[in-house]
Amino acid sequence: MRVVFILSLLGLWCSFGFAQLPKDFRTEQIFLELGKTEWNPGDTLEVNGVVTCLAANRFLPYSNYLYIELLNSQDSVLVRQRVDCKKEGSFRARIPTERIYSGSYYLRSYTNLMRNFSSESFAYQPVYIGSKPSSLKSLDNDEVSCYIYPTAGVLCPNRIQEVTASFLNSQGEPLESLPVALLNEAGDTISSVKTSNSGFTVFHFIPLMGKRYSLSVNISGKDKRILLPFADDKKMKVQCSVNGNKLFYEVLNAKGRLDNTELYLFSRENGVCKIDKFGESGVVLLTNSPKIITLFLTDKNHQILSETSIVCKYQYPQYVDSLINEAQRTFSNDTVVLAGNRYESIRFVSDSDKWVSHAESDLLYLSDYNSPLPFPKKVFQKRTSSRFADLQAWMNTARFKRFELSEALLKDSAIYTHLPEENMLIIGKVMSIDDLVLRGGKVVAYNTRNALVYDAPVDKKGRFRMAVDDFEDGDTFFLQPVNVREQPVNAAIHFEDMTFPPAFHLIESGTNRIFSIDESGAKKGKFKDQYLPEVVVKAKYRREKPMTSAEFYGVNYVDHDHIERHNYQTLLDILRSMPGVRVLYNSDVKAEKRFSLQSTRGNSALNGSSLVLLVDGTRQDYEIESVLEMPALEIESVKLLKPWETLAYVHGALEGAIYVKTRFGNKKAAVSKGTYYTPMGLSVVKKGNIKQIGQRKDNCRMLVDVVDGTDIWSFEYPMTLNTK
């Protein structure tokens, strides 16, 4: 049997990142909900979830879209989807796994607003495709690890101090009810406790300078002793407690050195606040009562000297009991968004599935804090004060990760280089064929799937920013630059490529959120996002080339052979035979036009109008009746053009056009001046509540997640049922 004891001083451990919004540096958080984390190859991963913005006076996200990616263990993105989260932040996605080999993978999700901060704050969910190897299912208790964390990373002499210890087996699972004793230098017992179901113990004692203390534990019949660090009277340490909206703080080992320091606090509810004229101890009145608060003691350059975080107790709602009782009775998985922004999720998962996430941990804790230890998920089996004891024990080992304080204070609102996506946009720059900027005018865009039409002005630098309705992934737009005289111009459009954040390797997937990176030039274990280039993904776009269009006989194209075969006499006879064209006749002899031509596909998004009639590229606005009497034998072909195809010949044909090519007319084919562009669209899933019958199984767990405004709760209930 091998026992590994690890002493970690939090003062020597830190994480790197970016910052949030001006004053309170707000961002968004994502909860990825899966009914299971082990899937068969070829399965479609069913993902539900919710996006929040946990900040003062706000809960709903700013973003209307998020991104979900499936990555392999080498950090290659196998699937990337853009998903709608407009319904109170909730979303649903289906991730395909075709042609994906068995192995460990993970889902990653983020919004554009979240990209202003560390990628470690994104949502992560490990999954396994195929059957898990036995090494990932079974637990080997031959190796036990003990992690010791003095609060804020240091023991100060002659004051009550707190030490957190965690005991884990080789698979990172907590050792429960393990007796642990705190001993003084003479070997006398100061106190003795048992580890919680999360594997934590917390000791409070007064260390003396120069004395050595230790923890004693018996593992498999063998007594082991773990030494604690010596007390340090040189290093300053900040500690605090919270009661409602009052923060009580104390700076230990100050010894008159506070003039060279600054004190900051951060909570989502209050943002970053500087405590002016602080002393070695004091009380701060907070504007809003926080759930989690972090205190930073820094030097004048805002480099952190000491950091500590506190979990404030909050009440759980009574209606959760009825929700749980109903779930136990019906035994069905259920995810639903109710009126009042309440998101409820009930899942029944295998007792052996340790990778599933919880809303409370993902949204409240793991989005802002990182620890070398796995999050204690067993706290969700408790509804008493012992839950907060283990949560605080974990927070004693954690560090704030979302942004670097010094950078946030320096940049303030300049931190925000990525705006939240409220609309889907097409952004680009218009250049002439001579590489000159097109000044003024506009760009007209047609969605080739649904014929919706959009336009956006072109500024003096040739740039345009076009908001479009939600479109599906794979939709193609035809874009045509138009000058200030409302004439189509032959110009190139340079589209702004979408960029995506780099991926990092997730170590010990499913047990914690420690990252490493092997990029050249970046130090493993310590990195900042800005050291790495963003991944650039080019959308599909092309200039239209002269080519034969797809011709569907009798619907939108008729050639000369077809005309001769059917013995048509006039152009009017040909048009009446085409199902894609409707010929309307006005019997009023006083009417300006007796005939009008319309498409049977329906009107576009703009004002409805008749089809334009073109003969050898020339628009026929007058004498249409005489043109319709054109002998059929003089006609080479008739084609129904879609709106975006008409830009090669005419401007303003919003419903399309009929192009008549005569046998003796202009032989030169017109070339489209526009550009086809296929940006990244939405992955569409059927709307509505998601309700599936759960699979009955022995020894499962019922997981309940409730997101009700800024109140977020998760619960776990072990259940043993007969297999049916």
C-alpha positions in Angstrom: 0.0 0.0 0.0 1.3 3.4 -1.0 0.2 6.6 0.8 0.9 10.0 -0.7 0.6 13.1 1.5 0.6 16.4 -0.1 1.0 19.7 1.7 -0.3 22.7 -0.3 0.1 26.3 0.8 -2.5 28.4 -1.0 -0.2 31.4 -0.9 2.0 29.6 -3.4 -0.9 28.6 -5.7 -2.7 30.9 -8.0 -4.7 30.9 -11.3 -4.7 33.4 -14.1 -7.4 35.0 -16.2 -9.2 38.1 -17.4 -11.8 40.4 -15.9 -15.5 41.2 -16.0 -17.7 44.5 -16.6 -17.1 48.1 -15.4 -17.6 48.5 -11.7 -19.0 45.0 -11.0 -17.3 43.1 -13.9 -20.3 41.1 -14.6 -20.4 38.1 -16.9 -22.6 35.1 -17.7 -22.6 31.5 -16.4 -23.7 28.3 -18.1 -25.1 25.0 -16.7 -24.8 22.0 -19.1 -27.3 19.4 -18.1 -27.0 15.8 -19.3 -29.1 12.9 -18.2 -26.0 10.7 -18.4 -22.3 11.0 -19.3 -21.7 7.6 -20.9 -23.0 7.2 -24.4 -22.8 4.7 -27.2 -20.9 5.6 -30.4 -23.3 7.2 -32.9 -25.6 8.4 -30.1 -26.9 12.0 -30.2 -26.0 13.8 -26.9 -29.1 15.4 -25.5 -28.0 18.6 -23.8 -30.3 21.0 -21.9 -29.2 23.9 -19.8 -29.5 27.5 -18.8 -27.5 30.7 -19.1 -27.5 33.2 -16.2 -26.0 36.6 -15.4 -25.5 36.5 -11.6 -25.1 40.2 -10.8 -26.8 42.8 -8.8 -30.4 43.5 -9.9 -30.1 41.1 -12.8 -30.5 37.4 -13.5 -31.3 37.0 -17.2 -28.3 36.8 -19.6 -27.4 39.6 -22.0 -26.6 37.1 -24.8 -29.2 35.5 -27.0 -26.8 32.8 -28.3 -24.2 30.5 -26.9 -21.7 28.0 -28.4 -21.4 24.4 -27.5 -18.4 22.3 -28.6 -17.5 18.6 -28.3 -13.7 18.2 -27.9 -11.5 15.2 -27.7 -8.6 14.5 -25.3 -6.2 16.3 -27.7 -8.4 19.5 -27.5 -9.6 19.2 -31.1 -13.0 20.6 -31.7 -15.1 17.8 -33.3 -18.5 19.6 -33.2 -19.3 23.2 -32.7 -22.9 24.5 -32.6 -24.5 27.9 -32.2 -27.6 27.6 -30.0 -30.5 30.0 -29.2 -31.0 30.8 -25.5 -33.6 33.6 -25.8 -36.2 31.8 -23.7 -35.3 33.0 -20.2 -31.7 31.8 -20.8 -32.7 28.1 -21.3 -31.5 26.1 -24.3 -31.5 22.7 -25.8 -29.0 21.1 -28.1 -28.3 17.8 -29.8 -24.6 16.9 -30.4 -24.0 14.2 -33.0 -21.3 11.6 -32.4 -21.2 9.9 -35.8 -17.7 8.6 -36.8 -16.4 9.3 -33.3 -14.3 6.6 -31.7 -14.6 5.3 -28.1 -12.9 7.4 -25.5 -13.1 10.4 -23.2 -14.4 13.7 -24.5 -15.8 16.9 -23.0 -18.4 19.5 -23.8 -17.4 23.1 -23.6 -19.9 26.0 -23.7 -19.5 29.8 -23.6 -21.1 33.0 -24.8 -19.4 35.9 -26.5 -19.6 38.0 -23.3 -17.8 35.2 -21.4 -14.9 35.4 -23.7 -13.8 38.7 -22.1 -12.5 36.5 -19.2 -10.5 33.4 -18.5 -11.5 30.3 -20.5 -11.4 28.4 -17.3 -14.7 30.0 -16.4 -16.5 28.4 -19.4 -18.9 25.5 -18.7 -17.3 22.1 -19.0 -18.9 18.6 -19.0 -16.9 15.4 -19.5 -18.5 12.6 -21.4 -17.4 9.1 -22.4 -18.3 7.6 -25.8 -18.4 3.8 -25.7 -18.1 1.5 -22.7 -15.9 2.9 -20.0 -12.8 0.8 -19.2 -12.9 -0.9 -15.8 -10.1 1.4 -14.6 -12.5 4.3 -14.9 -15.3 2.5 -13.1 -13.6 0.7 -10.2 -12.0 2.4 -7.2 -8.5 1.4 -6.1 -8.0 2.3 -2.4 -4.4 1.3 -2.3 -3.3 4.9 -2.7 -4.7 7.6 -0.4 -3.9 11.3 -0.8 -4.1 13.9 1.9 -4.2 17.6 1.1 -3.7 20.2 3.8 -4.6 23.8 3.4 -4.1 26.5 6.0 -6.8 29.1 5.3 -5.3 31.9 3.1 -2.2 29.8 2.8 -0.5 30.6 6.2 -0.7 29.9 9.9 -0.3 32.9 12.1 1.0 32.4 15.6 -1.0 33.1 18.8 -4.3 33.5 17.0 -7.1 31.0 16.3 -6.3 29.5 12.9 -8.1 27.2 10.6 -6.7 24.2 8.7 -8.6 22.2 6.1 -7.7 18.6 5.3 -9.0 16.5 2.5 -8.6 12.7 2.1 -9.1 11.1 -1.3 -8.5 7.7 -2.8 -6.7 7.0 -6.0 -9.7 7.9 -8.2 -10.3 11.2 -6.5 -13.2 10.0 -4.4 -13.6 11.2 -0.9 -12.9 9.0 2.1 -15.9 9.3 4.5 -16.0 8.9 8.3 -12.2 8.6 8.5 -11.0 9.5 12.1 -8.4 12.2 12.0 -6.6 13.7 15.1 -4.7 17.0 15.4 -1.6 16.5 17.5 0.8 19.0 19.1 4.6 18.6 19.1 4.6 16.3 22.1 2.1 14.0 20.3 -0.9 15.0 22.5 -4.3 15.2 20.9 -5.6 18.7 20.6 -8.9 17.6 18.8 -10.2 14.7 16.9 -12.9 14.5 14.2 -14.2 12.3 11.4 -14.1 13.3 7.8 -17.4 14.3 6.2 -19.0 12.5 3.3 -17.0 14.9 1.1 -13.8 13.7 2.7 -13.1 17.1 4.5 -12.0 17.9 8.1 -11.5 21.4 9.4 -9.5 22.1 12.6 -9.4 25.3 14.6 -6.5 25.8 17.1 -4.0 28.4 18.2 -0.5 27.5 16.8 2.6 28.6 18.7 5.7 30.0 17.1 8.4 27.4 16.4 6.1 24.5 17.4 5.3 21.7 14.9 1.8 20.3 14.6 0.6 17.2 12.7 -2.5 15.2 11.7 -2.7 11.5 12.7 -4.8 9.1 10.7 -5.1 5.3 10.5 -5.3 3.9 7.0 -5.7 0.1 6.5 -4.4 -0.5 10.1 -1.4 1.6 9.7 -0.9 4.9 11.6 0.2 7.8 9.4 1.3 11.3 10.5 1.1 14.4 8.3 3.1 17.4 9.4 1.6 20.9 9.2 3.6 23.9 8.3 5.3 26.0 11.0 3.5 29.2 12.1 4.7 32.3 10.2 4.8 35.7 11.9 6.2 37.6 8.8 3.6 36.9 6.1 0.5 39.0 6.3 -2.9 37.2 6.2 -6.4 38.5 5.7 -9.4 36.7 7.1 -13.1 37.6 7.3 -16.6 36.6 8.2 -20.0 37.8 6.9 -23.3 38.4 8.7 -26.0 39.7 6.4 -24.6 42.7 4.7 -21.8 43.2 7.2 -18.3 42.1 6.5 -15.9 41.7 9.4 -12.3 41.6 8.4 -8.9 41.2 10.1 -5.4 41.5 8.8 -2.9 39.4 10.8 0.9 39.9 11.0 0.4 43.6 9.8 2.9 45.1 12.2 2.5 48.6 10.9 2.9 47.7 7.2 -0.6 48.5 6.1 0.5 51.8 4.6 2.0 49.9 1.7 -1.1 47.8 1.1 -4.6 48.0 -0.3 -7.7 46.0 0.6 -10.3 45.0 -2.0 -13.4 42.8 -1.9 -15.3 41.2 -4.7 -18.8 39.6 -4.9 -21.2 39.3 -7.8 -23.7 41.4 -6.0 -21.4 44.3 -5.2 -18.6 44.1 -7.8 -15.0 45.1 -6.9 -14.8 47.5 -4.0 -11.8 49.2 -2.5 -11.9 49.5 1.3 -10.5 52.9 2.0 -8.7 53.8 5.3 -8.8 50.3 6.5 -7.0 49.2 9.7 -5.9 45.8 11.1 -9.6 45.0 11.7 -12.9 46.6 10.8 -16.5 46.2 9.6 -17.7 47.0 6.1 -21.3 47.6 5.2 -22.2 46.0 1.9 -24.9 47.4 -0.5 -26.2 43.9 -1.2 -25.9 40.8 0.9 -23.6 38.4 -1.0 -23.7 34.6 -1.4 -19.9 34.4 -1.9 -17.4 37.1 -1.2 -13.6 37.2 -1.7 -11.2 39.5 0.1 -7.9 40.6 -1.5 -4.9 42.2 0.3 -2.6 43.6 -2.3 0.5 45.8 -2.5 0.4 49.2 -4.2 0.9 47.5 -7.6 -2.2 45.4 -6.9 -0.3 42.2 -6.6 -2.1 39.9 -4.3 -0.4 39.3 -0.9 -3.3 37.3 0.7 -6.7 36.1 -0.5 -9.6 34.4 1.3 -13.2 33.6 0.2 -16.3 33.1 2.3 -19.5 31.2 1.6 -22.6 32.9 3.1 -25.4 30.7 4.2 -28.6 31.0 2.2 -32.1 29.4 2.7 -33.6 26.7 0.5 -37.1 27.0 -0.8 -40.0 25.0 0.7 -41.6 24.2 -2.7 -38.6 22.0 -3.6 -40.1 19.3 -1.3 -43.3 19.0 -3.4 -41.2 19.0 -6.5 -39.1 16.1 -5.2 -42.1 14.2 -4.0 -43.7 14.4 -7.5 -40.5 13.3 -9.2 -40.2 10.3 -6.9 -43.8 9.4 -7.6 -43.7 9.7 -11.4 -40.1 8.7 -11.8 -39.5 10.7 -15.0 -36.8 13.0 -16.2 -38.1 16.5 -16.6 -36.6 19.8 -17.7 -38.9 22.8 -17.9 -38.8 26.6 -17.8 -41.7 27.9 -15.8 -43.2 31.4 -15.6 -41.2 33.7 -13.5 -37.8 32.6 -15.0 -37.7 29.4 -12.9 -35.7 26.6 -14.5 -36.3 23.1 -13.0 -34.5 19.9 -13.9 -35.1 16.4 -12.5 -32.7 13.6 -13.6 -32.4 9.9 -12.5 -28.8 8.9 -13.2 -26.8 5.7 -12.4 -25.2 5.6 -9.0 -21.9 4.9 -10.8 -22.1 8.0 -12.9 -19.8 10.5 -11.1 -19.3 12.9 -14.0 -22.8 14.6 -14.1 -22.9 18.2 -13.2 -25.1 20.3 -10.9 -26.5 23.7 -11.4 -25.5 25.0 -8.0 -21.8 24.0 -8.3 -21.5 25.1 -12.0 -23.2 28.4 -11.8 -22.2 29.6 -8.3 -18.8 28.1 -7.7 -16.9 26.6 -10.6 -17.6 29.6 -12.9 -15.5 31.8 -10.7 -13.3 29.6 -8.5 -10.8 26.8 -9.1 -9.2 24.3 -6.7 -6.8 21.4 -7.0 -9.5 19.4 -5.3 -12.7 18.1 -7.0 -15.9 19.9 -6.0 -17.6 18.1 -3.2 -20.7 16.9 -5.0 -21.9 14.9 -2.0 -22.9 18.2 -0.3 -26.0 18.1 -2.5 -27.2 15.1 -0.4 -27.5 17.4 2.6 -30.0 20.1 3.5 -28.5 21.1 6.8 -25.7 23.4 7.9 -23.2 20.6 7.3 -23.6 21.4 3.6 -22.2 24.9 4.1 -19.4 23.5 6.3 -18.1 21.4 3.3 -18.7 24.2 0.8 -16.6 26.5 3.0 -14.0 23.7 3.4 -13.7 23.5 -0.4 -13.6 27.3 -0.7 -10.6 27.3 1.7 -8.7 25.4 -1.0 -9.9 27.5 -3.9 -8.7 30.6 -5.6 -10.6 33.2 -7.6 -9.9 32.5 -11.3 -12.2 34.5 -13.6 -10.0 37.6 -13.8 -6.7 38.9 -12.5 -7.4 41.7 -10.0 -4.6 44.0 -11.2 -5.7 43.8 -14.8 -9.3 44.5 -13.9 -8.4 47.6 -11.9 -6.1 48.8 -14.7 -8.5 48.3 -17.6 -11.9 48.7 -16.1 -14.5 48.8 -18.9 -11.7 48.3 -21.5 -11.7 44.7 -20.4 -14.7 44.2 -22.6 -13.5 43.5 -26.2 -16.3 41.0 -26.9 -19.9 42.2 -26.9 -22.8 40.0 -26.0 -24.6 38.7 -29.1 -28.1 40.1 -29.1 -28.7 39.6 -32.9 -27.2 37.5 -35.6 -24.9 39.7 -37.7 -23.1 39.7 -41.1 -20.1 42.0 -40.9 -17.7 42.9 -43.7 -16.0 45.4 -45.9 -16.8 46.2 -49.5 -13.9 46.7 -51.9 -14.0 47.5 -55.6 -12.3 45.3 -58.2 -9.4 47.8 -58.1 -9.1 47.2 -54.3 -10.6 50.6 -53.5 -13.0 51.1 -50.7 -16.6 51.5 -51.7 -17.8 54.6 -49.9 -21.5 55.0 -49.3 -24.2 53.0 -50.8 -25.4 49.8 -49.1 -25.3 46.0 -49.2 -28.4 44.0 -49.9 -28.6 40.4 -48.7 -31.0 37.6 -49.6 -31.4 34.4 -47.5 -31.6 31.9 -50.3 -33.6 29.4 -48.2 -36.5 31.6 -47.2 -36.0 34.7 -49.5 -35.9 37.1 -46.6 -34.3 40.4 -47.7 -32.0 42.7 -45.6 -29.8 45.7 -46.2 -27.2 47.7 -44.4 -25.5 51.0 -45.2 -21.8 51.1 -46.1 -19.8 53.7 -44.2 -16.9 55.8 -45.5 -14.4 53.1 -44.7 -16.4 50.5 -46.7 -17.6 48.6 -43.7 -21.1 47.4 -43.0 -22.8 45.7 -40.1 -26.0 43.9 -41.0 -28.5 42.4 -38.4 -30.5 39.5 -39.8 -33.2 37.3 -38.5 -32.2 34.0 -36.9 -31.1 31.6 -39.6 -30.3 27.9 -39.5 -26.8 26.5 -39.9 -26.2 25.9 -43.6 -28.3 28.8 -44.8 -26.6 30.7 -47.6 -27.0 34.5 -48.3 -26.5 36.3 -51.6 -25.0 39.7 -51.0 -25.0 42.5 -53.5 -23.2 45.9 -53.1 -25.3 48.8 -54.4 -23.8 52.3 -54.9 -25.4 55.6 -53.9 -27.2 55.7 -57.2 -29.0 52.5 -56.3 -27.1 50.5 -59.0 -25.5 47.1 -58.4 -21.7 47.3 -58.6 -19.2 44.6 -59.2 -17.3 44.7 -55.9 -15.7 42.2 -53.6 -17.0 41.7 -50.0 -14.4 40.8 -47.4 -16.3 39.2 -44.5 -15.2 39.4 -40.9 -14.3 35.8 -39.9 -15.6 34.4 -36.7 -13.0 33.6 -34.1 -13.2 31.1 -31.2 -11.2 30.8 -28.0 -8.4 28.1 -27.9 -9.1 24.8 -26.2 -7.2 23.6 -23.1 -6.5 20.1 -21.9 -8.8 19.1 -19.1 -6.8 17.0 -16.6 -8.6 14.2 -14.7 -11.7 14.9 -16.6 -14.8 14.9 -14.4 -13.0 15.2 -11.1 -11.8 18.8 -11.2 -11.0 21.8 -13.3 -7.3 22.0 -13.4 -5.9 22.9 -16.8 -2.5 22.5 -18.5 -1.3 23.6 -21.9 1.5 22.4 -24.1 1.7 25.3 -26.5 5.2 26.5 -27.3 6.1 29.6 -25.4 3.5 29.0 -22.6 4.6 27.7 -19.3 2.7 24.6 -18.3 0.3 25.1 -15.5 0.5 28.9 -15.6 -1.0 30.7 -18.6 -3.1 33.6 -19.7 -5.5 33.5 -22.6 -3.8 36.3 -24.3 -0.7 34.2 -24.8 -2.6 32.1 -27.3 -4.0 33.1 -30.7 -7.7 32.7 -31.1 -8.8 30.0 -33.4 -10.1 31.6 -36.6 -12.9 29.7 -38.5 -13.7 31.0 -41.9 -17.3 30.9 -43.1 -18.0 29.5 -46.5 -18.3 32.2 -49.2 -17.6 32.4 -52.9 -17.9 34.9 -55.7 -20.5 33.7 -58.2 -18.9 32.5 -61.5 -20.5 32.1 -64.9 -22.1 28.7 -64.8 -25.3 26.9 -65.9 -27.9 27.3 -63.2 -29.8 24.3 -61.9 -32.6 24.0 -64.4 -35.9 22.2 -63.4 -37.9 21.7 -66.5 -41.5 22.8 -66.4 -41.0 24.5 -63.0 -38.5 27.3 -63.5 -36.8 26.5 -66.8 -38.0 25.7 -70.3 -35.7 25.2 -73.3 -36.3 25.3 -77.0 -36.6 21.5 -77.4 -39.3 21.5 -74.7 -41.1 24.4 -76.6 -41.1 22.5 -79.9 -42.2 19.2 -78.2 -45.3 20.8 -76.7 -46.1 23.0 -79.7 -46.4 26.2 -77.7 -47.4 29.2 -79.9 -46.5 32.2 -77.8 -44.5 33.3 -74.8 -47.9 33.5 -72.9 -48.5 29.8 -73.6 -45.1 28.9 -72.2 -45.6 30.9 -69.0 -49.0 29.5 -68.4 -47.5 26.0 -68.5 -44.8 26.7 -65.9 -46.0 25.8 -62.3 -43.6 28.3 -60.8 -45.4 31.2 -62.6 -48.9 32.6 -62.2 -50.3 34.7 -65.0 -53.0 37.1 -63.9 -55.4 38.8 -66.3 -57.3 42.0 -65.5 -60.5 42.2 -67.5 -60.9 45.9 -66.9 -60.3 47.6 -70.2 -59.2 50.8 -68.4 -56.4 49.0 -66.5 -52.9 50.2 -67.2 -51.6 46.6 -67.5 -54.0 43.8 -68.5 -51.5 41.1 -67.6 -49.3 40.6 -64.5 -46.8 37.9 -63.6 -46.3 36.5 -60.1 -44.3 33.7 -58.5 -46.2 30.8 -56.9 -43.7 30.6 -54.1 -45.2 33.6 -52.2 -44.1 37.1 -51.5 -40.7 38.0 -50.0 -40.2 39.8 -46.7 -40.5 43.2 -48.5 -43.5 44.6 -50.2 -45.1 42.2 -52.6 -44.7 43.0 -56.3 -44.9 41.3 -59.7 -42.2 39.4 -61.4 -40.0 41.5 -63.7 -39.9 40.4 -67.3 -36.5 40.4 -69.0 -35.9 39.8 -72.7 -32.2 39.2 -73.5 -31.3 41.0 -70.3 -33.5 44.1 -71.0 -36.3 44.9 -68.6 -39.8 45.1 -70.2 -41.9 47.6 -68.2 -44.1 48.7 -71.1 -46.0 46.9 -73.9 -46.0 43.7 -71.9 -49.0 42.4 -73.8 -47.1 42.5 -77.1 -44.1 40.8 -75.5 -46.3 38.0 -74.3 -47.5 37.5 -77.9 -43.9 36.8 -79.0 -43.8 33.7 -81.2 -42.6 30.7 -79.3 -40.3 29.6 -82.2 -38.2 32.7 -81.6 -37.5 31.8 -78.0 -34.4 29.8 -77.0 -35.3 29.4 -73.3 -37.4 30.8 -70.4 -36.1 30.8 -66.9 -37.7 31.9 -63.6 -35.0 33.7 -61.6 -34.9 33.9 -57.8 -34.5 37.4 -56.3 -30.8 37.1 -55.6 -30.2 35.8 -59.2 -31.8 38.9 -60.7 -29.0 41.2 -59.5 -26.9 40.0 -62.4 -29.4 41.7 -64.7 -31.6 44.2 -62.9 -32.0 46.0 -59.6 -35.2 46.0 -57.5 -36.8 42.7 -58.6 -37.8 41.8 -55.1 -40.0 38.8 -56.1 -37.7 37.6 -58.9 -37.8 37.8 -62.7 -38.6 35.9 -65.8 -35.7 35.8 -68.2 -36.5 35.2 -71.8 -33.6 34.4 -74.0 -34.4 34.7 -77.8 -32.7 32.7 -80.5 -31.4 35.9 -82.1 -30.7 38.1 -79.1 -27.5 38.9 -77.1 -25.4 35.7 -76.8 -23.3 37.1 -73.9 -24.4 35.8 -70.6 -24.5 38.2 -67.7 -22.2 37.5 -64.7 -23.5 37.9 -61.2 -21.8 40.8 -59.4 -22.7 39.5 -55.9 -21.2 37.1 -53.4 -22.6 33.9 -51.8 -21.9 33.6 -48.1 -22.7 30.8 -45.7 -22.0 32.1 -42.1 -22.4 29.9 -39.0 -26.1 29.6 -38.2 -28.2 28.1 -35.4 -28.5 24.4 -34.6 -32.2 24.2 -34.4 -34.0 21.7 -32.0 -37.7 21.3 -31.7 -39.0 23.9 -29.2 -41.1 23.2 -26.1 -40.8 21.5 -22.8 -38.5 18.5 -22.7 -40.0 15.5 -21.0 -38.7 12.0 -21.2 -39.5 8.8 -19.2 -36.6 7.9 -17.1 -35.1 4.5 -17.2 -35.8 2.5 -14.1 -32.7 1.0 -12.5 -31.3 -0.2 -9.2 -29.2 2.1 -7.1 -29.7 5.3 -9.0 -29.6 8.9 -7.8 -32.3 11.6 -8.3 -30.8 14.9 -9.2 -32.8 18.1 -8.7 -31.7 21.4 -10.0 -33.7 24.7 -9.6 -32.7 28.0 -11.0 -35.1 30.6 -9.7 -33.9 34.1 -10.4 -30.6 34.5 -8.5 -31.5 31.6 -6.2 -29.9 28.4 -7.4 -30.2 25.0 -5.6 -29.2 21.4 -6.3 -30.1 18.2 -4.5 -29.2 14.6 -4.7 -31.3 11.7 -3.4 -30.0 8.1 -3.5 -32.8 5.7 -4.6 -33.0 1.9 -4.8 -35.7 0.6 -7.1 -36.6 -2.7 -8.6 -35.6 -3.1 -12.2 -38.5 -3.2 -14.6 
